[in-house]
């Protein structure tokens, strides 16, 4: 049985929405072979849990007196608040008492914890975070990186592509994921020095099908399944996609495709390249997002994704 640690204090609507998300997960997957470790202030969490129909043997409450606020300095907060829910979660991962960790709390603290509390998979120079891209045909693409690495080297993009392709194959169920390099033109040789230098590395990589350069207009199409760029560019694209959903909602437009831009449908973004599953959720996550974050973590564990990543990078060494 896998043990998934959940930060119950992270997010604007915690712990209530986190508790509702836990209940929604077990309602949807009543026989899931997982044990949830609910980290946070037990005096706040326990009464909320009592009001939900959750099997008693499916969870345990791990008391954490402190929490890291959304605007606190990540490194400083983790150092000064070792009893916080985020610090406790990463400590449990490092000690091996948890198999995965999810939080909708301070994104910077989650990134710092992922990078320094647990080991990067051997051979991975830099982990990456990915975001889902809803395509018109109903499938999902993956965008990497979306903010963890603002400045990159060509070899970083090559590894992001490899990590993204493995996620797309084992989690999004693409038999042979197509990888595209986001650029300002389709022709080889286009773009800045980073794109020009990354292109031949991607072209020569035997671990995925490289389809060449892709432009901004291709990102929500099936031109590629994994779209690769530096984190600065990726974060701009991600926030633009979020704004599309906000505009559609404000204008009361009902459209099946644009409804899929709701981030809560996917839970959170995975940190790829670290030795255990870490899922980072949006700060305004509600119950459906928590439910789906837990499901992503479970799926990553069920498919042994981190082990498959380790095997791939070991073979490439």
matplotlib code that plots the C-alpha trace (Angstrom):
import matplotlib.pyplot as plt

x = [0.0, 1.3, 1.4, 0.6, 1.3, -1.1, -0.5, -3.8, -2.8, -1.6, -3.9, -6.3, -9.2, -7.4, -8.0, -11.7, -11.3, -8.4, -10.7, -13.5, -10.9, -9.8, -13.5, -14.1, -11.1, -12.4, -15.9, -14.5, -12.0, -13.4, -11.1, -7.9, -5.0, -3.6, -3.2, -3.3, -1.2, -2.9, -0.4, -1.5, -3.0, -4.9, -7.2, -8.5, -8.5, -10.0, -13.4, -13.7, -12.9, -15.6, -18.2, -17.1, -17.7, -14.1, -13.0, -11.0, -8.3, -7.7, -6.0, -3.9, -3.5, 0.1, 0.1, 2.1, 1.9, 3.2, 2.4, 4.3, 2.3, 2.0, 4.2, 6.9, 10.5, 10.7, 14.2, 14.0, 10.6, 11.6, 14.7, 12.8, 9.7, 10.8, 7.5, 5.5, 3.2, 5.4, 8.7, 7.1, 5.9, 9.4, 10.9, 8.6, 9.5, 13.2, 12.8, 10.8, 7.6, 5.8, 5.9, 4.5, 3.7, 1.1, 0.5, -1.3, 0.8, 3.7, 5.0, 8.5, 8.8, 7.5, 10.1, 13.0, 11.8, 11.7, 15.1, 16.9, 14.9, 14.8, 17.4, 17.3, 17.3, 20.8, 21.6, 19.0, 20.7, 17.6, 14.1, 11.2, 7.6, 5.0, 1.5, -1.4, -2.6, -6.2, -6.4, -9.5, -9.7, -10.2, -6.7, -4.1, -0.7, 2.2, 4.2, 7.6, 9.1, 6.5, 8.5, 11.0, 14.0, 13.8, 17.3, 18.3, 21.0, 20.4, 21.1, 18.4, 15.8, 16.8, 16.3, 13.0, 11.8, 12.9, 11.2, 8.0, 7.9, 8.1, 5.3, 3.2, 3.8, 3.0, 0.5, -1.2, -1.0, 0.7, 2.5, 5.1, 4.9, 5.8, 8.1, 8.2, 10.5, 8.7, 10.3, 9.4, 9.5, 9.3, 12.5, 15.6, 18.1, 15.3, 15.3, 17.7, 20.9, 19.2, 16.7, 19.3, 21.6, 18.9, 17.5, 20.2, 20.2, 16.5, 16.8, 19.4, 17.7, 16.4, 14.0, 11.2, 9.9, 11.1, 8.9, 11.0, 10.1, 6.6, 5.1, 2.7, -0.3, 0.6, 0.6, -3.1, -3.0, -1.9, 1.2, 3.2, 2.3, 5.1, 6.1, 9.5, 10.8, 12.6, 10.6, 10.3, 8.5, 6.5, 5.2, 4.0, 2.1, 0.6, -0.7, -2.1, -4.0, -5.3, -6.5, -8.4, -10.5, -11.0, -12.3, -14.6, -16.1, -16.5, -18.3, -20.5, -19.5, -20.4, -18.0, -16.9, -13.4, -12.7, -14.2, -11.2, -8.9, -10.0, -6.9, -8.8, -9.7, -6.1, -5.2, -1.6, 1.6, 4.2, 7.8, 9.6, 13.2, 13.1, 13.2, 9.6, 6.3, 5.8, 2.6, 2.3, -1.3, -2.6, -3.1, -6.8, -7.5, -10.9, -11.9, -11.9, -8.3, -7.2, -9.0, -7.2, -3.8, -4.2, -5.2, -2.1, 0.2, -1.5, -1.1, 2.6, 3.1, 1.0, 3.0, 6.4, 7.1, 10.1, 11.7, 11.1, 12.7, 15.7, 16.1, 16.0, 18.6, 20.8, 20.7, 21.5, 24.6]
y = [0.0, 3.4, 6.3, 9.8, 12.8, 15.7, 19.2, 20.1, 23.7, 24.8, 27.0, 29.8, 27.6, 25.1, 23.1, 22.8, 22.3, 19.9, 17.8, 17.9, 16.8, 13.8, 12.8, 13.3, 11.1, 8.2, 8.6, 8.3, 5.6, 3.7, 0.7, 2.6, 0.9, 4.1, 5.5, 9.3, 11.1, 14.3, 16.9, 20.0, 21.4, 18.5, 20.7, 22.3, 19.2, 16.5, 18.2, 18.7, 15.1, 14.0, 15.5, 13.5, 9.8, 8.7, 5.2, 5.5, 3.2, 5.1, 8.1, 9.3, 12.8, 14.1, 17.1, 20.1, 23.2, 25.7, 26.6, 28.5, 31.5, 32.1, 35.2, 34.0, 33.6, 29.9, 29.0, 31.1, 29.7, 26.1, 26.8, 28.7, 26.6, 22.9, 22.1, 23.4, 21.2, 21.6, 20.9, 17.9, 16.5, 16.6, 15.2, 12.2, 11.8, 11.9, 9.4, 7.0, 7.1, 8.7, 7.7, 11.0, 14.5, 17.0, 20.7, 23.7, 25.9, 28.2, 27.2, 28.4, 26.4, 23.3, 23.8, 24.4, 21.3, 19.2, 20.2, 20.0, 17.6, 14.6, 13.6, 14.4, 11.2, 10.4, 11.8, 14.6, 18.0, 20.0, 18.8, 20.4, 21.1, 20.5, 21.8, 20.3, 21.7, 20.9, 20.2, 20.5, 16.8, 16.1, 15.0, 16.6, 17.8, 18.6, 21.9, 21.8, 23.8, 26.2, 28.1, 26.1, 27.0, 30.5, 30.3, 27.2, 25.5, 23.4, 20.2, 21.2, 21.4, 18.1, 16.5, 18.3, 16.7, 13.3, 13.7, 15.1, 12.3, 9.7, 11.4, 11.6, 7.9, 6.5, 9.0, 10.5, 7.2, 8.3, 5.2, 7.3, 11.0, 13.6, 16.4, 19.9, 22.8, 26.1, 28.6, 31.7, 29.8, 26.2, 26.1, 24.6, 27.3, 29.7, 31.3, 32.5, 30.7, 28.5, 27.2, 26.8, 24.8, 22.7, 21.6, 19.2, 17.6, 17.0, 15.7, 13.1, 11.9, 8.3, 8.4, 10.2, 11.4, 14.9, 16.9, 20.0, 23.6, 24.5, 28.0, 29.6, 28.8, 25.0, 24.8, 23.8, 21.5, 17.9, 19.0, 17.7, 15.9, 17.5, 21.1, 22.1, 25.6, 27.4, 28.1, 31.9, 31.2, 28.3, 30.3, 33.1, 30.5, 28.9, 32.2, 33.1, 29.8, 30.5, 34.0, 32.4, 30.4, 33.5, 35.5, 32.7, 32.4, 36.2, 36.4, 33.4, 31.5, 27.8, 25.8, 22.2, 22.9, 26.1, 24.5, 22.1, 25.1, 24.9, 23.9, 22.1, 19.4, 18.3, 19.0, 20.2, 20.1, 17.3, 18.0, 15.6, 14.5, 14.1, 10.7, 10.6, 12.1, 15.7, 17.5, 21.3, 22.7, 26.2, 28.4, 28.8, 25.1, 23.7, 20.2, 18.9, 20.0, 18.3, 15.1, 15.2, 15.9, 12.8, 10.8, 12.1, 11.1, 7.7, 7.2, 8.1, 5.6, 2.9, 3.3, 3.4, 6.6, 7.7, 4.3, 4.3, 7.8, 6.5, 3.5, 5.7, 8.2, 5.4, 3.8, 7.1, 7.7]
z = [0.0, -0.9, 1.5, 0.2, 2.3, 1.9, 3.1, 4.6, 5.5, 2.0, -0.1, 0.4, 1.3, 3.6, 5.6, 4.7, 0.9, 1.5, 3.7, 1.2, -1.5, 0.6, 1.0, -2.7, -3.6, -1.5, -2.8, -6.4, -5.5, -2.5, -2.8, -3.7, -2.0, -0.5, 2.9, 3.2, 5.7, 6.4, 7.7, 9.5, 12.7, 14.2, 16.2, 13.0, 10.8, 13.1, 13.6, 9.8, 9.1, 11.5, 9.3, 6.2, 5.4, 5.1, 6.2, 9.4, 8.3, 5.1, 6.7, 9.6, 10.9, 11.3, 13.5, 12.3, 14.5, 11.9, 8.3, 5.7, 4.3, 0.6, 0.7, 3.0, 1.6, 0.7, 1.9, 5.0, 5.9, 5.5, 7.7, 10.4, 10.4, 10.6, 12.2, 9.3, 7.2, 4.1, 5.9, 7.7, 4.3, 2.8, 5.9, 5.7, 2.0, 2.8, 5.7, 3.5, 5.6, 2.7, -1.0, -2.5, -1.3, -2.5, -1.5, -2.7, -0.4, -1.0, -4.5, -3.8, -0.6, -2.5, -5.2, -2.7, -0.7, -3.9, -4.9, -1.6, 0.7, -1.6, -4.2, -7.9, -10.0, -11.0, -14.4, -14.2, -14.1, -13.3, -12.5, -14.4, -13.8, -16.4, -17.1, -19.1, -22.4, -23.3, -27.1, -29.3, -29.9, -26.1, -25.4, -23.2, -24.2, -21.8, -21.6, -19.9, -18.2, -16.8, -14.2, -12.3, -14.6, -16.0, -17.5, -19.3, -21.3, -24.4, -22.5, -19.9, -22.7, -24.0, -20.6, -20.1, -23.3, -22.1, -18.8, -20.4, -22.9, -20.1, -18.3, -21.5, -22.3, -18.8, -17.4, -20.5, -22.4, -25.6, -27.1, -28.9, -27.7, -30.2, -28.9, -30.3, -29.5, -29.0, -31.3, -33.4, -36.7, -38.0, -39.9, -38.4, -37.5, -36.3, -32.8, -30.2, -29.3, -26.8, -29.3, -32.1, -29.8, -28.3, -31.8, -32.7, -29.3, -29.5, -33.1, -32.0, -28.9, -29.5, -26.5, -28.3, -31.7, -32.3, -34.7, -34.9, -34.1, -33.2, -33.0, -30.5, -32.7, -32.4, -28.6, -28.3, -31.3, -31.8, -33.7, -30.7, -27.4, -25.4, -25.9, -24.6, -23.7, -20.9, -17.7, -18.4, -21.7, -20.3, -17.4, -19.6, -21.8, -18.7, -17.2, -20.6, -20.7, -17.2, -18.3, -21.2, -18.7, -16.5, -19.5, -20.6, -17.1, -16.7, -20.1, -19.1, -22.2, -22.1, -24.2, -23.6, -24.8, -22.9, -19.7, -19.9, -19.2, -15.5, -13.7, -11.0, -13.4, -13.4, -9.7, -9.9, -11.8, -11.2, -10.4, -12.9, -12.2, -8.4, -6.8, -5.5, -6.8, -5.7, -6.9, -6.6, -6.6, -7.3, -4.2, -4.9, -5.2, -4.1, -3.3, -6.9, -7.3, -4.1, -5.2, -8.6, -7.0, -4.9, -8.0, -10.0, -7.1, -7.0, -10.7, -10.7, -7.9, -9.6, -12.9, -11.1, -13.1, -11.1, -11.5, -15.2, -15.4, -13.4, -15.7, -18.8, -17.5, -16.3, -19.7, -21.3, -19.1]

ax = plt.figure().add_subplot(projection="3d")
ax.plot(x, y, z, "-o")
ax.set_aspect("equal")
plt.show()
